[in-house]
Amino acid sequence: MPTPALRRGLRTLGTLLITLSAISPASSVFIIAPGVLTGAGTGAFLSFAAAAVVGVFMAFVYAELASAFPVAGGEYAIVARTLGRLPGFAVLGLMLITQVLIVAVIALGVGTYLGVLWPGLPGPTVAAVTCVLAAVVGVFDIKVNAWVTGIFLAIELLALVVVSALGLLHPARPFTDLVVHPVAADGGPATVGAIAIAMAVAMFAYNGYGSAGPGGGPAEPARDGRHRGAGGGVLRRRAAPARRLAARRGCRRAAGACR
């Protein structure tokens, strides 16, 4: 009797849409950015710039891992195949906690901004309804999810274009002040420590690269034998010695999981 398996029906575009939606550009700007501004003031520009560098390297790491282990599950499936089932189970528990918290934070942000448009609208109730609607959409086929998230992604990008245009067309300070003379929220100079601490928060604005792993599981393999990463580029599946060693180690520890 054949072993049940997931059908690979998601192409590169669908994986790209889901991954970009997981990064959620709008929530990064409207929900995470205010916290960075509170901590670093105009030094938030430096915090986001430094966090972007870290995010690029993290994206390449996840692209390599998704290429080496093209299975559904993301981090916990990769850890289970390299370090064993117990560490993989621990990562699964960590993912369940963090994903619930991330969804709750974004949903509360939706309630906050809708409360501005409709005064008196209860934020927690809106957040709960948002979570329920997201769960209903998540039940649908992965292709449907890719296109639904793609539509919302287009709306998010449109909102960001409008906000960016308003800010760039009406600057309050020269651009050089953001780099040379950052100012804290209390009016004093933004310290290096405050900018570094805010960078830890700013990194969440780029979070979502890990979604390329779970998205890559149901994705169809590239015809040219290369794994098309969600970063928009094409990464060759290199058989590096370290990766081969990790694959062998995972096969030994998770018997039957690797083939």
N, C-alpha and C positions, 0 to 999 in steps of 0.2 A: 504494500500500500504506500503510495507516494506521500512524502511528508508535506503538510500544508505550508505554503509559502506566500508571502506578500507579492502582489503583481507589481512589476516595475512599470509604472505608467506616467511618471512625471519627467518632463524634459527639462532642458537647461533653463528655459525662460520661466517655467513654473517654480523651479528651485530658486531662481534669482528673485522672483516676486515674493516668495515666502520668507526668504532670508532678509531682504530689505524691509519687509513689513515687520519682521521680528525685531530689527534694529529700531523700527518705529521712529522715523525722523521727527514727526510732530511731537510725540511724547518726550523725545530727547530735548527739544527746544522749550516746550511749554511746561513740562513737569520737572525735568532734571535740571535744566539750566537755571531756574530761579534759585535752587539750592546752592549751585556753584557761585552765582552772583552774590548771594548773601555771605558766603564764606570768603570770597576773594575779591569782590567788587569788580572793577574793570580788569583786574588781573585774571579774571575768568578766561579771557582770550588766551593767555599763556597756559592756563590749566587745560583748556580744551586742545590747544596745539600739542602739548606734551602727551596728553591722553590719546590723541590721534596717532602719534608715532607708535605707542604701545599697541593700539588697536590694529594697526597694519600688520605688525609682526604676529599678533594673536590670530589674525585672519589667515595668514599663511600657514601657521601651525595647524589650525583646524582644517584647512584645505588639504594639507598633507595627510592628516589623520583620516579624513573622509575618503581620500583617495586610496589609502592603505586598507581601510575597513569600510567598504561600501555597503553597510547594513543599516537598517532602521534602528533607532535607539539613541544615537548620539553618544554623549560622553560615557554613560554607564555601560553601553555595549562595548565601546572601545576599551575601557578599563577592565572589564570582565575578560576580554580576550587577551590582554597583555599581562595583567597582574593577578587575575584569578576572580572567581565568582564573589567571594566575600568583599573585596574592595569594590567590585562593580556594584554589589548590592548597596554598599554604603554611599556610593556616588548617586545611585538611583534615589535613595532617601533624601539626600541633599538636594537633588534636582526637584523632587516633589515639593519640598519646603520652599525653595527659592522661586520656583515658577508660580506657586500660589501667591507668594508675597508680591512678585512683580506684577501679576495680573491685578491684584488688589490695589496696588499703588496707582497703576494706570487708570483703573476704573474709577478710583476716587478723584483722580485728576479730571476725568471726563465730567464727573458730577460737579466739580468746582467751576469749570468753565461754562457748562450749560447753566449753572446757577447765575452766572453773570447775564446771560441772554434772557433767562426767565427767572426774575427775582422770586424768592420763596420756594424754589424747586429744591426738594430735600436731596442733598448730595449723597448720603449713604444709600438711599433708595435707588437713585440713578446708577450708582456703582453696582448694586446688586443686579439690577436689570441688565446692565452692560455685561456682567459676567455670565448671566443666563443666556443672553443672545450669542455671546462668543462660544459658549459650550454647544449651543444648537448648531451653529455653523461648523464647529469642529467635528460634529458627527458625520457630516457629508463626506463625499469622496475627496481624495487629496487634490484632484484636478480642480474640483469646484472650489475648494479652499484657496488654491493658488490664485484663481481669477477673482474671487471675492476680496481676498487680501490685496490683490493688485489694484482693484477699483478704489479701495480705501487708501492705498498708497498714493494713487494719483491725486486724491483729494488732499491728503497730507502735504504732498509736494506743492500743490497749488497754494495752500495756505502759507507754506514757508516762503514761496516766491513773493507773495503779497507782503508778508512781514519783513522780509529781507529788503524788498524795494523801498518800503516806507523808512527803514532804518538807514539805508545807503543814500537815499535822496535827501534825507534831513539829518545829517550828522551833527551831533552836539559838540564833539571834540575831534581834533585831528587824529588820524590813525596811529601816528607815532606815539601818542600819549598812552595807548594801550600797551605798547611794548616797553617804552622807556620810563614812563611815570604812571604805573598802575595805582589806582586809588581804591582803598577799601570802602566797605559800605558805610562806615562811620565817618568818612571824610578824610581819614589819615592815609598814609602810604600803605599799600598792600605789601606785606612781608613775604619773603620767600617761603617761610613755613606755611602761611595761609594759602598761598598759591599751590604748594605741594599737597596739602591736605585736600584742597578743593579738586585737585587732579584725580584723587581717588574716587570722588563722586562723579567727575566728568567722564571717567572711563565707562560708566554705565550708559552714557549717551551713545557709545559705539557698540554696546553689547548686543549680540544677536548673531555674530559670526558662527557661534556653535550650532545655530539652526541649519546650517548647510549640511551638517552631519546627519541628523534625522531626515532632512529633506533629500539627501543624497541616497538614502536607503531605497526609497521607491522610485528613484530616478533611473531612466534608461541609460545604459552605458554609451559613451561616445563611440561613434563608428570608427574613428581613427585610433582607438585604443588608448585614448587619453581621457582623464577625468576633468570635466569642465566644472571648475570651481564656481561658487556663488559670487566670487569677487569680480566676475566678468571676464577673467582671463582663462587660459587653458593651461593646466599644470600637468606635466608628464608624470606618469606613474613610475617613479624611479625606485629601483630595488636597492636602496641604500643598505649597507651592512647593519647599521643600528636598527633599521626597521625590520629587516629579515630576522634579526635576533629576537626582537620583541614579538614578532609573529610566531616564531618557533616556541618561545616561552609561553605565549598565550595558548598555543595548541596543546602544549604539555599540561598546562594547569586546567584548562577548560576542555576536557576530553569530549570530543564530538562537536564542539562549538566551531572549530576551525577545520577547514578542509583544504 
